[in-house]
Structures are given as C-alpha cells and as structure tokens.
Amino acid sequence: MAHPKRKTSKSKKRMRRSHHALQSQVITDCSYCGEMMVSHRVCPHCGHYKGRSVLRSTEEQL
C-alpha cells in the first residue's frame, strides 16, 4: 500500500482544492417569455426549453 514520504503542506493541499469552491449560477432571459431563468434549465414560468414546450402550463391543464 502506498504511503506519502512527506507531509503535504497546507499550501499544497489548499492549491489542490482551489477549484472546489462553489460557482454562481448564470441567469439569462427566457427566449420565449422573457422571464429571468437559470441557463440550460427549463423555464419555471412558461415551461419552454430551447424554443420547445417541455412542461404543460397550468392554463393548458384546466
């Protein structure tokens, strides 16, 4: 079983984990209804994604 020969310093450990931080989500306008939405997700307001209707709205269900 492999064992480290030297202790990993705090600096090296933190440099290795530097990309683990959370990133903020990208907010864009929906191309169909114009509401603000998270990129690459179905619009929660109208239910469209990439110009297609993915979810039925509450008005259509009634």
DSSP file (Angstrom, degrees, kcal/mol; ACC not computed):
  #  RESIDUE AA STRUCTURE BP1 BP2  ACC     N-H-->O    O-->H-N    N-H-->O    O-->H-N    TCO  KAPPA ALPHA  PHI   PSI    X-CA   Y-CA   Z-CA
    1    1 A M              0   0    0      0, 0.0     2,-0.2     0, 0.0     0, 0.0   0.000 360.0 360.0 360.0 136.7    0.0    0.0    0.0
    2    2 A A        -     0   0    0      1,-0.0     0, 0.0     0, 0.0     0, 0.0  -0.498 360.0-173.9 -78.8 139.3    1.4    3.4   -0.9
    3    3 A H        -     0   0    0     -2,-0.2     2,-0.1     0, 0.0    -1,-0.0  -0.981  30.3-106.0-129.8 143.5    2.2    5.9    1.8
    4    4 A P        -     0   0    0      0, 0.0     3,-0.1     0, 0.0     4,-0.0  -0.437  18.2-151.0 -68.2 141.3    3.3    9.6    1.4
    5    5 A K  S    S+     0   0    0     -2,-0.1     2,-0.3     1,-0.1     0, 0.0   0.811  80.5  28.1 -81.1 -31.0    7.0   10.1    2.1
    6    6 A R  S    S-     0   0    0      3,-0.0     2,-0.2     0, 0.0    -1,-0.1  -0.922  91.7 -98.8-129.1 154.2    6.5   13.7    3.3
    7    7 A K        -     0   0    0     -2,-0.3     2,-0.5     1,-0.1    -2,-0.0  -0.508  40.5-117.7 -68.9 136.9    3.6   15.6    4.9
    8    8 A T        -     0   0    0     -2,-0.2    -1,-0.1     1,-0.1     0, 0.0  -0.668  33.5-127.1 -77.2 124.6    1.5   17.6    2.4
    9    9 A S     >  -     0   0    0     -2,-0.5     4,-2.4     1,-0.1     5,-0.2  -0.231  16.3-112.9 -70.7 161.3    1.8   21.3    3.4
   10   10 A K  H  > S+     0   0    0      1,-0.2     4,-2.4     2,-0.2     5,-0.2   0.876 117.8  54.2 -60.1 -37.8   -1.3   23.4    4.0
   11   11 A S  H  > S+     0   0    0      2,-0.2     4,-2.3     1,-0.2    -1,-0.2   0.942 110.2  43.9 -63.6 -48.8   -0.3   25.5    0.9
   12   12 A K  H  > S+     0   0    0      1,-0.2     4,-2.0     2,-0.2    -2,-0.2   0.896 114.4  50.6 -63.8 -40.6   -0.1   22.4   -1.4
   13   13 A K  H  X S+     0   0    0     -4,-2.4     4,-1.4     1,-0.2    -1,-0.2   0.912 112.8  45.5 -64.2 -42.6   -3.4   21.0    0.0
   14   14 A R  H  < S+     0   0    0     -4,-2.4    -1,-0.2     2,-0.2    -2,-0.2   0.838 110.1  54.0 -72.2 -33.2   -5.2   24.3   -0.5
   15   15 A M  H >< S+     0   0    0     -4,-2.3     3,-1.0     1,-0.2     4,-0.2   0.894 107.9  51.0 -65.1 -38.5   -3.8   24.8   -4.0
   16   16 A R  H 3< S+     0   0    0     -4,-2.0     3,-0.4     1,-0.2    -2,-0.2   0.850 114.6  43.1 -66.1 -34.0   -5.1   21.3   -4.9
   17   17 A R  T >< S+     0   0    0     -4,-1.4     3,-1.7     1,-0.2    -1,-0.2   0.269  81.4 106.5 -94.5  10.6   -8.6   22.2   -3.6
   18   18 A S  G X  S+     0   0    0     -3,-1.0     3,-0.6     1,-0.3    -1,-0.2   0.780  78.0  52.0 -64.9 -27.0   -8.7   25.6   -5.1
   19   19 A H  G 3  S+     0   0    0     -3,-0.4    -1,-0.3    -4,-0.2    -2,-0.1   0.379  87.6  84.1 -90.6   5.1  -11.2   24.6   -7.8
   20   20 A H  G <   +     0   0    0     -3,-1.7    -1,-0.2     2,-0.1    -2,-0.1   0.502  63.7 115.1 -83.4  -4.4  -13.7   23.0   -5.3
   21   21 A A  S <  S-     0   0    0     -3,-0.6     2,-0.1    -4,-0.2    -3,-0.0  -0.297  75.5-102.1 -68.1 150.7  -15.3   26.4   -4.5
   22   22 A L        -     0   0    0      1,-0.0     2,-0.3     0, 0.0    -1,-0.1  -0.455  34.1-145.2 -71.4 144.1  -19.0   26.9   -5.4
   23   23 A Q        -     0   0    0     -2,-0.1     2,-0.1     1,-0.0    -1,-0.0  -0.850  18.8-109.3-111.0 148.6  -19.7   28.9   -8.5
   24   24 A S        -     0   0    0     -2,-0.3     2,-0.2     1,-0.1    -1,-0.0  -0.442  36.8-109.0 -74.9 149.8  -22.6   31.3   -9.0
   25   25 A Q        -     0   0    0     -2,-0.1     2,-0.6     1,-0.1    -1,-0.1  -0.488  28.3-116.8 -78.6 148.6  -25.3   30.2  -11.4
   26   26 A V        -     0   0    0     -2,-0.2    13,-2.5    13,-0.1     2,-0.5  -0.765  27.4-156.0 -88.9 123.1  -25.7   32.1  -14.7
   27   27 A I  E     +A   38   0A   0     -2,-0.6     2,-0.3    11,-0.2    11,-0.2  -0.865  20.4 166.6-102.5 129.7  -29.0   33.9  -15.0
   28   28 A T  E     -A   37   0A   0      9,-3.1     9,-2.9    -2,-0.5     2,-0.3  -0.797  38.4 -92.5-131.9 174.7  -30.4   34.7  -18.5
   29   29 A D  E     -A   36   0A   0     -2,-0.3     2,-0.3     7,-0.2     7,-0.2  -0.712  40.6-113.9 -88.5 141.0  -33.6   35.8  -20.1
   30   30 A C     >  -     0   0    0      5,-2.7     4,-1.2    -2,-0.3    19,-0.1  -0.584  18.0-143.6 -70.4 132.4  -36.1   33.1  -21.4
   31   31 A S  T  4 S+     0   0    0     -2,-0.3    -1,-0.1     1,-0.2    18,-0.0   0.699  96.2  44.0 -72.7 -17.5  -36.2   33.4  -25.2
   32   32 A Y  T  4 S+     0   0    0      3,-0.1    -1,-0.2    16,-0.1    17,-0.0   0.906 132.8   9.6 -92.7 -50.3  -40.0   32.6  -25.1
   33   33 A C  T  4 S-     0   0    0      2,-0.1    -2,-0.1    15,-0.1    -4,-0.0   0.610  89.8-124.5-110.6 -14.8  -41.5   34.7  -22.3
   34   34 A G     <  +     0   0    0     -4,-1.2    -3,-0.1     1,-0.3     2,-0.1   0.454  61.1 139.0  87.0  -0.3  -38.6   37.0  -21.3
   35   35 A E        -     0   0    0     -6,-0.1    -5,-2.7     1,-0.1     2,-0.3  -0.373  62.3 -97.8 -74.4 157.7  -38.5   36.0  -17.6
   36   36 A M  E     +A   29   0A   0     -7,-0.2     2,-0.3    -2,-0.1    -7,-0.2  -0.589  54.7 163.0 -76.2 136.2  -35.2   35.5  -15.8
   37   37 A M  E     -A   28   0A   0     -9,-2.9    -9,-3.1    -2,-0.3     2,-0.3  -0.962  43.0 -92.6-149.2 162.5  -34.1   31.9  -15.6
   38   38 A V  E >   -A   27   0A   0     -2,-0.3     3,-0.9   -11,-0.2   -11,-0.2  -0.610  54.3-101.4 -77.6 137.9  -31.1   29.7  -14.9
   39   39 A S  T 3  S+     0   0    0    -13,-2.5   -13,-0.1    -2,-0.3    -1,-0.1  -0.246 101.1  15.9 -61.0 146.2  -29.1   28.8  -18.1
   40   40 A H  T 3  S+     0   0    0      1,-0.2     2,-0.3    -3,-0.1    -1,-0.2   0.773 105.9 104.3  61.6  31.3  -29.6   25.3  -19.5
   41   41 A R  S <  S-     0   0    0     -3,-0.9    -1,-0.2     0, 0.0     2,-0.2  -0.921  81.3 -92.6-132.9 160.5  -32.7   24.6  -17.5
   42   42 A V        -     0   0    0     -2,-0.3     7,-0.2     7,-0.1    -4,-0.2  -0.536  50.0-105.6 -70.3 137.9  -36.5   24.6  -18.3
   43   43 A C     >  -     0   0    0      5,-2.2     4,-1.9    -2,-0.2    -1,-0.1  -0.511  23.9-151.9 -65.9 123.3  -38.1   28.0  -17.7
   44   44 A P  T  4 S+     0   0    0      0, 0.0    -1,-0.2     0, 0.0    -7,-0.1   0.717  91.2  52.6 -71.2 -18.1  -40.1   27.7  -14.5
   45   45 A H  T  4 S+     0   0    0     -9,-0.1    -2,-0.0     3,-0.1    -8,-0.0   0.932 129.2   8.9 -83.5 -48.3  -42.5   30.4  -15.7
   46   46 A C  T  4 S-     0   0    0      2,-0.1    11,-0.1    11,-0.1     9,-0.1   0.627  90.9-124.6-111.2 -17.0  -43.6   29.1  -19.1
   47   47 A G     <  +     0   0    0     -4,-1.9     7,-2.6     1,-0.3     8,-2.1   0.702  61.6 136.5  82.0  19.8  -42.1   25.6  -19.3
   48   48 A H  E     -B   53   0B   0      5,-0.2    -5,-2.2     6,-0.2     2,-0.3  -0.733  30.1-176.5-101.5 150.9  -40.1   26.1  -22.5
   49   49 A Y  E >  S-B   52   0B   0      3,-2.6     3,-1.6    -2,-0.3    -7,-0.1  -0.945  72.8 -11.5-145.7 124.3  -36.5   25.0  -23.2
   50   50 A K  T 3  S-     0   0    0     -2,-0.3     3,-0.1     1,-0.3    -8,-0.0   0.862 129.6 -52.4  53.2  42.1  -34.6   25.8  -26.5
   51   51 A G  T 3  S+     0   0    0      1,-0.2     2,-0.3     0, 0.0    -1,-0.3   0.463 117.7 106.1  81.0   1.0  -37.8   27.0  -28.1
   52   52 A R  E <  S-B   49   0B   0     -3,-1.6    -3,-2.6     0, 0.0     2,-0.7  -0.868  74.8-116.1-114.7 149.2  -39.9   23.9  -27.4
   53   53 A S  E     +B   48   0B   0     -2,-0.3    -5,-0.2    -5,-0.2     3,-0.1  -0.739  39.8 164.7 -82.0 116.4  -42.6   23.4  -24.8
   54   54 A V        +     0   0    0     -7,-2.6     2,-0.4    -2,-0.7    -6,-0.2   0.817  62.5  38.2-100.8 -42.5  -41.3   20.8  -22.3
   55   55 A L  S    S-     0   0    0     -8,-2.1     2,-0.3    -9,-0.1    -1,-0.2  -0.875  82.7-119.9-112.1 143.4  -43.8   21.3  -19.5
   56   56 A R        -     0   0    0     -2,-0.4    -9,-0.1    -3,-0.1     2,-0.1  -0.640  31.1-127.4 -77.9 136.9  -47.5   21.9  -19.7
   57   57 A S     >  -     0   0    0     -2,-0.3     4,-1.3   -11,-0.1     3,-0.3  -0.336  22.1-109.3 -77.9 166.8  -48.6   25.2  -18.1
   58   58 A T  H  > S+     0   0    0      1,-0.2     4,-1.0     2,-0.2    -1,-0.1   0.794 117.6  59.5 -67.8 -28.1  -51.4   25.3  -15.5
   59   59 A E  H  4 S+     0   0    0      1,-0.2     3,-0.2     2,-0.2    -1,-0.2   0.877 104.8  48.6 -67.8 -37.8  -53.6   27.1  -18.0
   60   60 A E  H  4 S+     0   0    0     -3,-0.3    -1,-0.2     1,-0.2    -2,-0.2   0.821 106.5  57.2 -71.1 -31.7  -53.4   24.2  -20.5
   61   61 A Q  H  <        0   0    0     -4,-1.3    -1,-0.2     1,-0.2    -2,-0.2   0.786 360.0 360.0 -72.4 -26.8  -54.2   21.6  -17.8
   62   62 A L     <        0   0    0     -4,-1.0    -1,-0.2    -3,-0.2    -2,-0.2   0.475 360.0 360.0 -79.9 360.0  -57.5   23.2  -16.9
